[in-house]
Amino acid sequence: MKYTFTTQQLADLKALLNTMATPYQRRWYAAGLVHRRRSYTKHRQAGADMFFALEGLIDAMETGRNQHYFAPLKKYALSISRQYICYFATKIGIKIAQNDSNITLTNGAEIAFHGGLGLSLAALHGNVYLSEYAWANHPYALYLSALGVSCNARYRLTLFTSVSPNAEAFEVWKHSQAKGFSLVHTINDSLQQGGIWDTLDVESFKRESSVEEFRQQYLCKWPQEAGQ
């Protein structure tokens, strides 16, 4: 099934971004208009999956470009990114069938969802969102798959993850730092830039975490950085 939208529905979706997105998420959107490759290292619960689902849907409707959502497992891409996209579509009057995996628009854009290894990616092309690669079993292979799909100069590659102890993921992170726009977004950045958390939340996170867990999950500190 192909989904049709109107110019007004696209305008409504952009208005929804302006009202729902936090100030720092709107900065992420602005960066995507300038940079072809973006790498975000973010604290837990920063709203990245939700925001990039909305951004990708807007781009598919506006430009006709394909959107590919990669995650450590396909079921995560389907249950998180796809569900967010369906939710945002309903907000502007488009009901997407639950039994469709990929989402195809009448302007030619396809929104697809991938995960794990052994992916059949031949002939696939479009913008790519790679979520939580630091928690994949083989993050570098997943990164290379995402890179291949988005290699054409007209497409964007966006990586976003929280920090894990995975040494291979750390190498992906270092590689991405040298290949385009990169940003580390900590819980303190959310406090200062209009996130959904407040000071009392942060104090609660500190009490519930060990020092090292808080450094990784909320201050975005890779364990491997200590040895360099």
Phi, psi and omega in degrees: 000138178251144186251131181255143178228163179253166175300323179292322178295322175296317178298321179294323180293320177294323176295324178296321177300316182294330182270328185268325185288145174286164177305320181288329176292326176294329174292323175300318179297315179298321179296326179291340177280346184248320188253134179281331178236129180231140177230118180244126169253120192227159178285164178300143176061041176272355179084023185290313181300316180298312184295315184287338170295317179293316179300315182295322178295318177300314182295319179299317180290323187278322188248341185079007179283147174291152177233128180240125180254117180254142177214166178307325175227144182300324182298331177288319178298320181288318186280339181253291185298315182295320180294323176296317180298317178298320179298311181295325178297319179296331181294339179246016172091016178249119180259115181266132182297138182287337184271000174271133176279293177281156182241121183246132178258155182289348175276004176102347181286141174238135177251118187235162187227132187222160176190155178074190179261180181069028183284141174266096189248006181302132177073000177281141180206153178147182173295146180233136170244117181252109186262133170052045180297336181295345181254008177279156177292326180227076187297325183291320178296320178295319178298316180297323177297315180296320180297318181295320181292329184256017190290336179295143186297344181272358184247155179256149170239124180237119176254139173210135183201155164272170186274141174230170178282000186294117183294325179293322177296323178298323177293321175299316180301313180298318180297319182292332180297330184268358189249006181165200179292134178222150182210135171257125184239105183267173176297329176294325176295321177297320178298319185279334189249016174087044176275188184270355182258154175238181186299322180295323176299314182297318178297324177295317178300321180296318180293327185273355184237155168286168179302316182291320178298318180294320179299317181286310190283331187239338177252001172061039180263116176287135178302328182292339180295332182293335182267007182251000000 
